[in-house]
Amino acid sequence: MRIDLRDKTWWVALSLGVPALFAVGVLAWGMAATNVPGTLPDPSASPILGIAPDGQPVRLAPTLAPATPTPARRPDAYRVEGVVVDDLGLPIVGACIEIGPNGCREHSPRTDGRGVYYADLPKGDLEWDLHFTKEGFKPIVKRIHPTSDSVLNIMLGR
């Protein structure tokens, strides 16, 4: 086969083919680079979607990076993590995440200085009621049925 560079057909094929090959390469690289098994969702990723007090999804501002890494997830549990903010999008420090109907206890998970929390829930075909509470805010209850690690971001209203 002989290529004649004066023929416009070859230039059209090159102008369409090279960018298409480049795009396929970038997509393949992106899929390979981001498909890392066992990684947890990042509650500080932007944009963050949360659940408002009325149950509607709402965009939240990204949180600060953690000062120390979150402890590793137990292998027999699913990790639920997220950020809790007020109706202005500011992180709520010390919000209690009650698991089940027992109320906020000394050992209940709480949000840190960035409004971020995490809870490890045992694997199984179970539903969990998570009660998000903080004095001065309306509590929110979310029923979840985790089948993998997940992010649940919450906005508490006054």
N, C-alpha and C positions, 0 to 999 in steps of 0.2 A: 504494500500500500504506500502510495506516495502522497505527501502533504504539500499542497500548493498554498503558500501563505498569501497569495493574491486572491484566493477564493474566500469570499465573505462567510461562507458556511462554516469554515474552520474557526474563524474568529468568533462567530456566534456560539459555536459549540464550546470553545475555550472559555468565553466570558460567562457562560451559564454553568459549565461543568466544574470549573475550579472553585467558585464560591460554594456550590452545592457540596462538593467533596470536603471543603473546609468546614462547612456547617455540620455535616455528618460527623466529622472528626471531633469537633467541639462538643456535640451532643453525646457522643460515645465516651469522651473523656469525662464530661460532667456526670454522666450516670455512673461511671466506674468510681469517680472520686467521692460521690455523695452516697453511694449505696454501701455503707459500712454497717454490717450486722452488729447488733448489740449496743449501738449508741442510743442515748436517750434524747428526747426532744429538748430543745433549748428554750426555757421560758423567757429568755431575754432577746430572742430573735425578733427582728423587726419585719413586717408589722405584727404586733401582737393582737390577737382577737380575744376578747373577753366576753363575759356574760353580764349584762347590766341587771339591776334589781328587777326590772320588768321582764326579764327573761330574754331580751333581744341581744343579738351580738353587737359588740361595740369595739372600735379600734382603740388600743392602748399604746402609750409611749413605751419604748424599750426601757428595760431596767439596767442598772449598773452591773458590771461584771462582778462575780462573787469574789470576796476577799480570800476565801479558802475553798478548795474543791468540795463538792457535795460527796458524802460517803458513797461507796459503791453500792449498787442495788443488790439485794439478796437474790440468789438464783431462783428461789422458790416463790418470788413475789413479782408483782407488776408495780412499777413506780408511777405514781401520779404526782405531777408537780406543776407549779404555775406561779402566777403573781396575783396578789390581791391589792387593788387600788381603790381610792375613793372616787366620787363622781367628778372630780377635777383631773383624774388620771395620776394622782400622786400616790406613791406606795404607802400602804398601811402597815406599820410596824407592830408586831405583837398580836395580829389577828389570830384567833384560835380556829383550828380546823378540827371539829368534833367528828369522830367517825362513829356512826351509830347513834342511838338515842340516849347515851349516858351523860351528855353534857360535856362542857369543857373541863378537862382534868389536868392535873399537874404534868402528866406525860403526853398530853395531846400535842400534835404538831402545831407550831406557830410560825408566823412569817418572820423573816429576818429583817435587817435594816433596809433591804431593797424591796421588801414586800413579797419575797419569794418563799415558797414553802415546798415541801415534798413529803410524801407518805408512801410507804411500801405496803401494798395490800396483798395478802396471800393469793396465789393463783387458784383458780377454780371457777366453776359456773355460779358465781355469786354476784349479787347486787349490793352496793354500799351506798348509804346515805351520808354525804359529807355536809356538815353544817358549818358555814363560814360565819363567825361572830366576832364582834368587837364592840365594846361599850360605846354608845353614841351613834352606832350604825344599825340599819335594818339588817337582820340576819338573812342569809340565803341558804337554801337547802338544795343540793343537787344530788340526784340519784344516778349513780354510774354503774356500769357493768363492764369492767375493764377486761379486755382480751389481749392487751399489749400495753407497753409503757405509753403514757399519754400526758398531754398538757391540758390543764383546766385553769384558765385565767378568769378571775372574778372581779366585778366592780361592786363595792358596797355603797349604798346610798344612805343618806341621813334621814 
